[in-house]
Amino acid sequence: MVVEKLVAGGYSLAHLPNNKAVLLDGGYPDEFVEIQIDREKKDLAFGRVTKVLTPSQKRRKPRCKHFGECGGCRWQDIEYSYQLDMKREILREQFFRIAHMDVEVEKVEASPNEFEYRNIAEFTFQARKLGFKRWRSSSVVDIKRCWICPKTFSDIARRMREIVEILNLPIYNWKSSEGVLKHLVLRQNSRGDLMIIIVTKTEHLPNSREITRLMTRHFPAASIVHLMNAKDSIVLRGPYRILKGEGVITEETDWYTFQIPPTAFFQVNLPVALKMAEYVYEEIHPDKNAVLIDMYTGVGFLAINSSHGFRKVLGVDSNRVAIKAAVSNANINRVRNVEFVNQDVEDFATNMPECDRVILDPPRQGISKRVLEKIVDRRPKRVLYVACDTASLARDVRKFVDAGYKLEKLAIFDMFPQTHHIETVATLTM
Ligand SMILES: C[S@@+](CC[C@H](N)C(=O)[O-])C[C@H]1O[C@@H](n2cnc3c(N)ncnc32)[C@H](O)[C@@H]1O
């Protein structure tokens, strides 16, 4: 059969002889393929490509030896410029399907680095393995080298495996909930400073001094942090203890400096994030008499980047550690017109303050109907919606449009080359 197109979620799409749509793992548009059906519903089937009979001209040899096995990169075997074309098409399709809107994507900003662009990676321990999850599975692939991360990350992971062996450290068992070591999270800033975060189920990290000593021998300048997280559904949460070095990693941009604590979110691809922040600043139409609210502010990245154009900026986030860092980031940068509130946006929206502009950068699930209504009640002239999920973005934009807003522009900032993930900025105007 022929693969028709790529669709959201990392699938390709084809139709069975009886015209039923089938979502496939693997395959690129216009390829003749053989497939195997894994699951069938009334009007949709799921399957995988077992053989490519006529490969796409856009195919290339993947750089990573874990490609196809590891769930991280889906598109490493296709040219980068084609990945960007596909993201544009998928975004248009999502708006058509979910929001019933025929949209143009005005801009697709490529990442300057196709590989080694990530400044954070979350490795998972599983038995003797340390790596990333398989595609649609909870089983871990032992990663020897990840090409979208700096090489140092793979070197640190290798050292961590050795340390586990030397000290015979207990690995967490994800089924029985016994054991200790859950994740190894690595962060690196543009200057090359490293933060090594060891995440445990338990409060106690056995041999922590020995671990620090053995790691420091190979990575003398790295900070080392022990994070205690009893919750299995999320990686970076819970109290932490600094075993060595600084408790924050510092990112210096041309304009501002940001301190990022171990458990706070920060944009993973800094060069692209800076382009995105510049674009958000232009699109929000700064006004020295206006008030801007940055909801889901994290460590204040977009709030502080936009602060010089406004009378007042208010940043909101439910992560206490992130907000503490956001306050100190405002101080470090001598930004005096930004305030930060540590609150869930659901509660914050209950008494939504008067405002002229809003930036939204929520997690994958988007914003709730109630929060959206509270924003619309305040009638901000411009809303900049930054989204890492196209489905929730299309759903929420539809609601803004129904409430009287116009979708003025859509732009993609390719934060995640080699993967099917799409980072979008939507400009909504009143
Ligand atoms: C995608 S990050 C955006 C961070 C920030 N805009 C930036 O550019 O660095 C999403 C943020 O939303 C926060 N968050 C998630 N759910 C929230 C909620 N219900 N209320 C407030 N903040 C929330 C997280 O703590 C995280 O900092």
Ligand as a Chemical Component Dictionary entry (heavy atoms), coordinates in Angstrom:
data_LIG
# 
_chem_comp.id                   LIG 
_chem_comp.type                 NON-POLYMER 
_chem_comp.pdbx_formal_charge   0 
_chem_comp.three_letter_code    LIG 
# 
loop_
_chem_comp_atom.comp_id 
_chem_comp_atom.atom_id 
_chem_comp_atom.alt_atom_id 
_chem_comp_atom.type_symbol 
_chem_comp_atom.charge 
_chem_comp_atom.model_Cartn_x 
_chem_comp_atom.model_Cartn_y 
_chem_comp_atom.model_Cartn_z 
_chem_comp_atom.pdbx_ordinal 
LIG C1  C1  C 0  6.366  24.668 29.069 1  
LIG S1  S1  S 1  6.831  25.284 30.647 2  
LIG C2  C2  C 0  6.940  26.997 30.250 3  
LIG C3  C3  C 0  8.002  27.767 31.000 4  
LIG C4  C4  C 0  8.344  29.157 30.520 5  
LIG N1  N1  N 0  7.315  29.819 29.774 6  
LIG C5  C5  C 0  9.656  29.192 29.765 7  
LIG O1  O1  O 0  9.676  29.669 28.626 8  
LIG O2  O2  O -1 10.680 28.770 30.315 9  
LIG C6  C6  C 0  5.356  25.118 31.551 10 
LIG C7  C7  C 0  5.377  25.674 32.957 11 
LIG O3  O3  O 0  4.044  25.574 33.462 12 
LIG C8  C8  C 0  4.096  25.292 34.847 13 
LIG N2  N2  N 0  2.777  24.742 35.191 14 
LIG C9  C9  C 0  2.272  23.526 34.861 15 
LIG N3  N3  N 0  0.995  23.423 35.292 16 
LIG C10 C10 C 0  0.690  24.599 35.895 17 
LIG C11 C11 C 0  -0.485 25.097 36.531 18 
LIG N4  N4  N 0  -1.579 24.362 36.615 19 
LIG N5  N5  N 0  -0.441 26.332 37.046 20 
LIG C12 C12 C 0  0.670  27.097 36.950 21 
LIG N6  N6  N 0  1.810  26.675 36.360 22 
LIG C13 C13 C 0  1.813  25.439 35.838 23 
LIG C14 C14 C 0  5.288  24.383 35.006 24 
LIG O4  O4  O 0  5.793  24.464 36.318 25 
LIG C15 C15 C 0  6.266  24.951 33.947 26 
LIG O5  O5  O 0  7.151  25.878 34.533 27 
# 
loop_
_chem_comp_bond.comp_id 
_chem_comp_bond.atom_id_1 
_chem_comp_bond.atom_id_2 
_chem_comp_bond.value_order 
_chem_comp_bond.pdbx_ordinal 
LIG C1  S1  SING 1  
LIG S1  C2  SING 2  
LIG S1  C6  SING 3  
LIG C2  C3  SING 4  
LIG C3  C4  SING 5  
LIG C4  N1  SING 6  
LIG C4  C5  SING 7  
LIG C5  O1  DOUB 8  
LIG C5  O2  SING 9  
LIG C6  C7  SING 10 
LIG C7  O3  SING 11 
LIG C7  C15 SING 12 
LIG O3  C8  SING 13 
LIG C8  N2  SING 14 
LIG C8  C14 SING 15 
LIG N2  C9  SING 16 
LIG N2  C13 SING 17 
LIG C9  N3  DOUB 18 
LIG N3  C10 SING 19 
LIG C10 C11 SING 20 
LIG C10 C13 DOUB 21 
LIG C11 N4  SING 22 
LIG C11 N5  DOUB 23 
LIG N5  C12 SING 24 
LIG C12 N6  DOUB 25 
LIG N6  C13 SING 26 
LIG C14 O4  SING 27 
LIG C14 C15 SING 28 
LIG C15 O5  SING 29 
# 
